[in-house]
Amino acid sequence: MDGLVSIIVPVYNAENYIRETISCVAAQTYGDWELLLVEDGSADDTPRIIQSSMEQEGTDRIRLIRQPSNMGAARARNRGLGEARGRYIAYLDADDLWVPEKLERELRFLREREAAFVFTGYEFADERGEGMGKVVHVPETLSYRQALGNTTIFTSTVMFDTEKIDRKLLEMPDVKSEDTALWFQVLRNGYTAHGLDENLVRYRRAGRSLSSNKLEALGRIWNLYRRQEHLSLPLSAYYFCHWAARAVKRRI
């Protein structure tokens, strides 16, 4: 379907957030979408809440896909990608929120730019999903080299056009910081990411254990440079310093 947007959400132990996340998709002003909820072996009440929300929304545009066990976000997103019917692929994390115009504005921007890969600005939010006033602005474009030192691309803001980019290239590497690894993978293959500098997403920081462990986050990025991108030690150090400086700036 030419205008269909497939929204892929990996879901694991998201009982506190998933109902609100589903509702923010249902409230989109752009109506040609399907929502793929990839349930990744949750041990809490998430599956029941998803079923209840699907019944409440009363639409067949929401699909529940069950993983056999907890296999991680990369495999969950790749499972969703394999079952997506839409031309356009958008990612949304289970605890993040979109403003109602997100899909409409981003898709218009993608088409105007004739782009394969776009992303938007976003705002940090608290546990309740309320914006905290810290908005992350994004550059007009990012090339591969620029992205190595500027990972402002946030997963829940991204959209791809699969008529311009092969779906195989969108399969996330099964590594830590799999989303950043995917951006590098796409950009390394000659694509440019186009940034829509509008605040269309709320990034709920609370409760994200990986993000809260700063030393682990530093290690993940370093490993991407050395093991995934196979950069030399001097180049890795150069981009790492730029990445760290920008990461700190985004959070103050």
Residue pairs with C-beta under 8 A, 6 or more apart in sequence:
1 32
1 85
1 86
1 87
2 87
3 32
3 87
3 88
3 107
4 32
4 33
4 34
4 85
4 86
4 87
4 88
5 30
5 32
5 33
5 34
5 86
5 87
5 88
5 89
5 90
5 103
5 107
5 159
6 33
6 34
6 36
6 80
6 84
6 85
6 86
6 88
6 89
6 90
7 25
7 33
7 34
7 35
7 36
7 90
7 91
7 92
8 36
8 38
8 77
8 80
8 81
8 84
8 89
8 90
8 91
8 92
9 21
9 35
9 36
9 37
9 38
9 80
9 91
9 92
9 93
9 94
10 38
10 40
10 73
10 76
10 77
10 80
10 93
10 94
11 18
11 37
11 38
11 39
11 40
11 42
11 46
11 50
11 76
11 94
12 39
12 40
12 41
12 42
12 46
12 70
12 73
12 76
12 94
13 42
13 43
13 44
13 46
14 21
14 42
14 44
14 46
14 94
14 95
15 42
15 44
15 45
15 46
15 49
16 95
16 207
17 94
17 95
17 129
17 204
18 37
18 46
18 49
18 50
18 53
18 94
18 95
19 49
19 52
19 53
20 97
20 129
21 92
21 94
21 95
21 96
21 97
22 35
22 37
22 50
22 53
22 54
22 57
22 62
23 53
23 57
24 97
24 98
24 99
24 100
25 33
25 35
25 92
25 98
26 57
26 59
27 100
28 98
28 100
28 101
28 102
28 103
28 104
29 100
29 101
29 103
29 104
30 103
30 104
30 107
33 61
33 86
33 103
34 61
34 62
34 63
34 84
34 85
34 86
35 61
35 62
35 63
36 63
36 65
36 80
36 83
36 84
37 50
37 62
37 63
37 64
37 65
38 65
38 67
38 76
38 77
38 79
38 80
39 46
39 47
39 50
39 64
39 65
39 66
39 67
40 67
40 70
40 71
40 72
40 73
40 75
40 76
41 67
41 68
41 69
41 70
41 71
42 70
47 64
47 66
50 64
51 64
53 62
54 62
54 64
63 83
65 79
65 80
65 83
67 75
67 76
67 79
72 174
72 178
73 172
73 178
73 179
74 172
74 173
74 174
74 175
74 178
75 174
77 91
77 172
77 178
78 171
78 172
81 89
81 167
81 170
81 171
86 162
87 161
87 162
87 163
88 107
88 110
88 159
88 160
88 161
88 162
89 159
89 160
89 162
89 170
90 103
90 106
90 158
90 159
90 160
91 155
91 156
91 158
91 179
92 98
92 155
92 156
93 155
93 156
95 204
95 207
95 208
96 156
96 201
96 202
96 203
96 204
97 125
97 129
97 201
97 202
97 204
98 156
98 200
98 201
98 202
99 199
99 200
99 201
99 202
101 200
102 120
102 200
102 201
105 120
105 196
105 198
105 200
106 118
106 120
106 157
106 159
106 196
106 200
107 159
109 115
109 118
109 194
109 196
110 118
110 159
110 161
110 194
113 194
115 161
115 164
115 192
115 194
116 160
116 161
116 164
116 165
116 191
117 158
117 159
117 160
117 161
117 165
117 186
117 187
117 191
117 192
117 193
117 194
118 158
118 159
118 193
118 194
118 195
118 196
119 138
119 153
119 154
119 157
119 158
119 159
119 193
119 194
119 195
119 196
120 138
120 157
120 195
120 196
120 197
120 198
120 199
120 200
120 201
121 135
121 136
121 137
121 138
121 157
121 195
121 196
121 197
121 198
121 199
121 200
121 201
122 135
122 136
122 154
122 156
122 157
122 199
122 200
122 201
122 202
122 203
123 131
123 132
123 133
123 134
123 135
123 136
123 199
123 201
123 202
123 203
124 131
124 132
124 134
124 136
124 202
124 203
124 205
124 251
125 131
125 132
125 202
125 203
125 204
125 205
126 132
126 204
126 205
126 206
127 204
127 206
127 207
129 202
129 204
130 202
131 202
134 250
134 251
135 199
136 152
136 154
136 203
136 250
137 197
138 152
138 153
138 157
138 195
138 196
138 197
139 146
139 150
139 152
139 195
139 197
140 194
140 195
140 197
141 192
141 193
141 194
141 195
142 150
142 152
142 153
142 187
142 192
142 193
142 195
143 187
143 192
144 184
144 187
144 188
147 153
147 183
147 184
147 187
147 193
148 184
148 225
148 229
148 231
148 239
148 242
148 243
149 238
149 239
149 241
149 242
149 243
149 246
150 242
150 243
150 246
151 180
151 183
151 221
151 243
151 246
151 247
152 195
152 246
152 250
153 180
153 183
153 193
154 201
154 203
155 179
156 201
156 203
157 200
157 201
158 183
160 170
160 186
162 170
165 186
165 191
169 185
169 186
169 189
170 182
170 186
172 178
172 179
172 181
172 182
173 181
173 182
173 185
173 228
175 181
175 223
175 224
175 227
175 228
176 210
176 220
176 223
177 217
177 220
177 221
177 224
180 221
180 224
181 224
181 228
183 193
184 224
184 228
184 229
186 193
187 193
188 229
205 211
210 216
210 217
211 217
218 244
221 240
221 243
222 236
222 240
225 231
225 235
225 236
225 239
225 240
226 233
226 236
231 239
